[in-house]
């Protein structure tokens, strides 16, 4: 499902205009980003938890050239699905 499809779905479900739905969706994404940057965690009860974790620097291998490369440290986002989401999928 694309961002456009989500916005259209939200507009249909709530009766909001597509423009209002897009603003609400963009604000939600900003809130999630802010939560991950500041608190390192965003929990949405029943849906799941997004967590920001630091991945340490490591050595890797370029599959095309088989050359060893250095992969720098970076922050990554992990997601753990909540019980309601798991139940909805099964």
Secondary structure, DSSP 8 states (H G I E B T S, - for coil): --HHHHHHHHHHHH---HHHHHHHHHHHHHHHHHHHHHTSEEEETTTEEEEEEEE--EEEE-TTT--EEEE--EEEEEEEE-HHHHHHH-
